[in-house]
Amino acid sequence: EKVYFTAVVDFLNEAGLLEVVDSLLLTLLAKNYSVWKMMQDQLNNVSDYFVTHSNGTTSPSHFYNVSMAAENQILKLSTKLGLSPQDRSKMLGALASAEVAKSKSSDRDNLNNLLND
C-alpha cells in the first residue's frame, strides 16, 4: 500500500499538480484506501456480502457497506487530486490555458489587432 501512495505522490509531483495543501487530501485518500482494503479482505465469498436476519430478511453486510462508503470517498478524492486520465487532462489543459493567458497582453491579442486595423 505504501508503494501505491508513493507512486501517486511522485506522479502528482512530477506533473506539477502537488501542493502542500494536498497533504490532507492524500492522508484522507490513504485512510480510506486502508479501510477499503481491510473490508475487501473480509469479503471472500458471496455470503460475506449479505446478512440474514432472524426474521429471514437479508441486507448488505457491514463489511460491504463500509467498503462501498470508503470506495466512494476514494473516487471523490481521486477526482479532486486529478488521478483519472480525464481529470488530469482537464487540469493540465487548464494549466496550459492559464500559461497562454499570462503570456498574452491585450494590445497583442489577435482580436484586438483585427478591431484596431
LUMZADO-99737 format. One record per residue (C-alpha): residue number from 1; residue in three letters; chain; x negated, y, z negated. Coordinates in Angstrom, 1 decimal. Layout:
<r nr="NUM" rest="ALA" kette="A" X="X" Y="Y" Z="Z"/>
...
This chain:
<r nr="1" rest="GLU" kette="A" X="0.0" Y="0.0" Z="0.0"/>
<r nr="2" rest="LYS" kette="A" X="-2.8" Y="2.4" Z="-0.8"/>
<r nr="3" rest="VAL" kette="A" X="-4.3" Y="1.7" Z="2.7"/>
<r nr="4" rest="TYR" kette="A" X="-0.9" Y="2.8" Z="4.2"/>
<r nr="5" rest="PHE" kette="A" X="-0.8" Y="6.1" Z="2.3"/>
<r nr="6" rest="THR" kette="A" X="-4.5" Y="6.8" Z="3.1"/>
<r nr="7" rest="ALA" kette="A" X="-3.7" Y="6.3" Z="6.7"/>
<r nr="8" rest="VAL" kette="A" X="-0.7" Y="8.6" Z="6.5"/>
<r nr="9" rest="VAL" kette="A" X="-2.7" Y="11.3" Z="4.8"/>
<r nr="10" rest="ASP" kette="A" X="-5.6" Y="11.0" Z="7.2"/>
<r nr="11" rest="PHE" kette="A" X="-3.2" Y="11.2" Z="10.2"/>
<r nr="12" rest="LEU" kette="A" X="-1.4" Y="14.2" Z="8.9"/>
<r nr="13" rest="ASN" kette="A" X="-4.6" Y="16.0" Z="8.0"/>
<r nr="14" rest="GLU" kette="A" X="-6.2" Y="15.3" Z="11.4"/>
<r nr="15" rest="ALA" kette="A" X="-3.1" Y="16.6" Z="13.2"/>
<r nr="16" rest="GLY" kette="A" X="-3.4" Y="19.8" Z="11.2"/>
<r nr="17" rest="LEU" kette="A" X="0.0" Y="19.1" Z="9.6"/>
<r nr="18" rest="LEU" kette="A" X="-1.0" Y="18.6" Z="6.0"/>
<r nr="19" rest="GLU" kette="A" X="-0.9" Y="21.4" Z="3.5"/>
<r nr="20" rest="VAL" kette="A" X="-1.5" Y="21.4" Z="-0.3"/>
<r nr="21" rest="VAL" kette="A" X="2.2" Y="21.8" Z="-0.9"/>
<r nr="22" rest="ASP" kette="A" X="2.8" Y="18.4" Z="0.8"/>
<r nr="23" rest="SER" kette="A" X="1.3" Y="16.6" Z="-2.1"/>
<r nr="24" rest="LEU" kette="A" X="4.8" Y="16.5" Z="-3.8"/>
<r nr="25" rest="LEU" kette="A" X="6.4" Y="15.0" Z="-0.7"/>
<r nr="26" rest="LEU" kette="A" X="3.6" Y="12.5" Z="-0.4"/>
<r nr="27" rest="THR" kette="A" X="4.0" Y="11.5" Z="-4.0"/>
<r nr="28" rest="LEU" kette="A" X="7.7" Y="11.0" Z="-3.6"/>
<r nr="29" rest="LEU" kette="A" X="7.1" Y="9.0" Z="-0.4"/>
<r nr="30" rest="ALA" kette="A" X="4.7" Y="6.8" Z="-2.3"/>
<r nr="31" rest="LYS" kette="A" X="7.0" Y="6.2" Z="-5.2"/>
<r nr="32" rest="ASN" kette="A" X="10.0" Y="5.4" Z="-3.0"/>
<r nr="33" rest="TYR" kette="A" X="7.9" Y="3.1" Z="-0.9"/>
<r nr="34" rest="SER" kette="A" X="6.7" Y="1.3" Z="-4.1"/>
<r nr="35" rest="VAL" kette="A" X="10.3" Y="0.9" Z="-5.3"/>
<r nr="36" rest="TRP" kette="A" X="11.5" Y="-0.3" Z="-1.9"/>
<r nr="37" rest="LYS" kette="A" X="8.7" Y="-2.8" Z="-1.8"/>
<r nr="38" rest="MET" kette="A" X="9.5" Y="-4.2" Z="-5.2"/>
<r nr="39" rest="MET" kette="A" X="13.2" Y="-4.5" Z="-4.3"/>
<r nr="40" rest="GLN" kette="A" X="12.3" Y="-6.2" Z="-1.0"/>
<r nr="41" rest="ASP" kette="A" X="10.2" Y="-8.7" Z="-2.8"/>
<r nr="42" rest="GLN" kette="A" X="13.3" Y="-9.7" Z="-4.7"/>
<r nr="43" rest="LEU" kette="A" X="15.4" Y="-10.2" Z="-1.6"/>
<r nr="44" rest="ASN" kette="A" X="14.2" Y="-13.6" Z="-0.4"/>
<r nr="45" rest="ASN" kette="A" X="17.4" Y="-15.2" Z="1.0"/>
<r nr="46" rest="VAL" kette="A" X="20.9" Y="-14.2" Z="1.9"/>
<r nr="47" rest="SER" kette="A" X="22.3" Y="-14.9" Z="-1.5"/>
<r nr="48" rest="ASP" kette="A" X="20.0" Y="-12.3" Z="-3.1"/>
<r nr="49" rest="TYR" kette="A" X="21.8" Y="-9.6" Z="-1.2"/>
<r nr="50" rest="PHE" kette="A" X="25.2" Y="-10.2" Z="-2.9"/>
<r nr="51" rest="VAL" kette="A" X="26.5" Y="-10.7" Z="-6.4"/>
<r nr="52" rest="THR" kette="A" X="29.6" Y="-12.8" Z="-7.0"/>
<r nr="53" rest="HIS" kette="A" X="31.6" Y="-11.6" Z="-10.0"/>
<r nr="54" rest="SER" kette="A" X="33.6" Y="-13.7" Z="-12.4"/>
<r nr="55" rest="ASN" kette="A" X="36.9" Y="-12.8" Z="-10.5"/>
<r nr="56" rest="GLY" kette="A" X="35.4" Y="-14.2" Z="-7.3"/>
<r nr="57" rest="THR" kette="A" X="34.7" Y="-10.9" Z="-5.6"/>
<r nr="58" rest="THR" kette="A" X="31.3" Y="-10.0" Z="-4.2"/>
<r nr="59" rest="SER" kette="A" X="29.4" Y="-6.8" Z="-4.0"/>
<r nr="60" rest="PRO" kette="A" X="25.9" Y="-5.8" Z="-2.9"/>
<r nr="61" rest="SER" kette="A" X="23.3" Y="-6.7" Z="-5.4"/>
<r nr="62" rest="HIS" kette="A" X="21.4" Y="-4.1" Z="-7.4"/>
<r nr="63" rest="PHE" kette="A" X="18.2" Y="-5.1" Z="-5.6"/>
<r nr="64" rest="TYR" kette="A" X="19.9" Y="-4.4" Z="-2.3"/>
<r nr="65" rest="ASN" kette="A" X="21.4" Y="-1.1" Z="-3.4"/>
<r nr="66" rest="VAL" kette="A" X="18.1" Y="0.2" Z="-4.9"/>
<r nr="67" rest="SER" kette="A" X="16.3" Y="-0.9" Z="-1.8"/>
<r nr="68" rest="MET" kette="A" X="18.7" Y="0.9" Z="0.5"/>
<r nr="69" rest="ALA" kette="A" X="18.5" Y="4.1" Z="-1.6"/>
<r nr="70" rest="ALA" kette="A" X="14.7" Y="4.0" Z="-1.5"/>
<r nr="71" rest="GLU" kette="A" X="14.7" Y="3.3" Z="2.2"/>
<r nr="72" rest="ASN" kette="A" X="17.0" Y="6.3" Z="2.9"/>
<r nr="73" rest="GLN" kette="A" X="14.6" Y="8.6" Z="0.9"/>
<r nr="74" rest="ILE" kette="A" X="11.6" Y="7.2" Z="2.8"/>
<r nr="75" rest="LEU" kette="A" X="13.3" Y="8.1" Z="6.1"/>
<r nr="76" rest="LYS" kette="A" X="14.2" Y="11.6" Z="4.9"/>
<r nr="77" rest="LEU" kette="A" X="10.7" Y="12.3" Z="3.5"/>
<r nr="78" rest="SER" kette="A" X="9.1" Y="10.8" Z="6.6"/>
<r nr="79" rest="THR" kette="A" X="11.1" Y="13.2" Z="8.8"/>
<r nr="80" rest="LYS" kette="A" X="10.0" Y="16.1" Z="6.6"/>
<r nr="81" rest="LEU" kette="A" X="6.4" Y="15.1" Z="6.9"/>
<r nr="82" rest="GLY" kette="A" X="6.6" Y="14.5" Z="10.7"/>
<r nr="83" rest="LEU" kette="A" X="5.9" Y="10.8" Z="10.6"/>
<r nr="84" rest="SER" kette="A" X="8.0" Y="9.7" Z="13.6"/>
<r nr="85" rest="PRO" kette="A" X="6.9" Y="10.4" Z="17.1"/>
<r nr="86" rest="GLN" kette="A" X="9.9" Y="12.6" Z="17.8"/>
<r nr="87" rest="ASP" kette="A" X="9.2" Y="14.7" Z="14.6"/>
<r nr="88" rest="ARG" kette="A" X="5.5" Y="15.0" Z="15.5"/>
<r nr="89" rest="SER" kette="A" X="6.3" Y="16.2" Z="19.0"/>
<r nr="90" rest="LYS" kette="A" X="8.7" Y="18.8" Z="17.6"/>
<r nr="91" rest="MET" kette="A" X="6.2" Y="20.0" Z="15.1"/>
<r nr="92" rest="LEU" kette="A" X="3.3" Y="20.1" Z="17.5"/>
<r nr="93" rest="GLY" kette="A" X="5.5" Y="21.8" Z="20.1"/>
<r nr="94" rest="ALA" kette="A" X="6.5" Y="24.5" Z="17.5"/>
<r nr="95" rest="LEU" kette="A" X="2.8" Y="25.0" Z="16.6"/>
<r nr="96" rest="ALA" kette="A" X="1.8" Y="25.4" Z="20.2"/>
<r nr="97" rest="SER" kette="A" X="4.6" Y="27.9" Z="20.8"/>
<r nr="98" rest="ALA" kette="A" X="3.6" Y="29.9" Z="17.8"/>
<r nr="99" rest="GLU" kette="A" X="0.0" Y="30.0" Z="19.1"/>
<r nr="100" rest="VAL" kette="A" X="1.1" Y="31.2" Z="22.5"/>
<r nr="101" rest="ALA" kette="A" X="3.4" Y="33.8" Z="20.9"/>
<r nr="102" rest="LYS" kette="A" X="0.4" Y="35.0" Z="18.8"/>
<r nr="103" rest="SER" kette="A" X="-1.8" Y="35.4" Z="21.9"/>
<r nr="104" rest="LYS" kette="A" X="0.7" Y="37.4" Z="23.9"/>
<r nr="105" rest="SER" kette="A" X="1.1" Y="41.1" Z="23.5"/>
<r nr="106" rest="SER" kette="A" X="4.3" Y="42.7" Z="24.6"/>
<r nr="107" rest="ASP" kette="A" X="2.6" Y="45.0" Z="27.1"/>
<r nr="108" rest="ARG" kette="A" X="1.1" Y="42.0" Z="28.9"/>
<r nr="109" rest="ASP" kette="A" X="4.3" Y="39.9" Z="28.9"/>
<r nr="110" rest="ASN" kette="A" X="5.4" Y="38.9" Z="32.5"/>
<r nr="111" rest="LEU" kette="A" X="8.9" Y="40.0" Z="31.9"/>
<r nr="112" rest="ASN" kette="A" X="7.7" Y="43.4" Z="30.6"/>
<r nr="113" rest="ASN" kette="A" X="5.4" Y="43.7" Z="33.7"/>
<r nr="114" rest="LEU" kette="A" X="8.3" Y="43.0" Z="36.0"/>
<r nr="115" rest="LEU" kette="A" X="10.5" Y="45.6" Z="34.4"/>
<r nr="116" rest="ASN" kette="A" X="7.8" Y="48.2" Z="34.4"/>
<r nr="117" rest="ASP" kette="A" X="7.0" Y="47.8" Z="38.1"/>
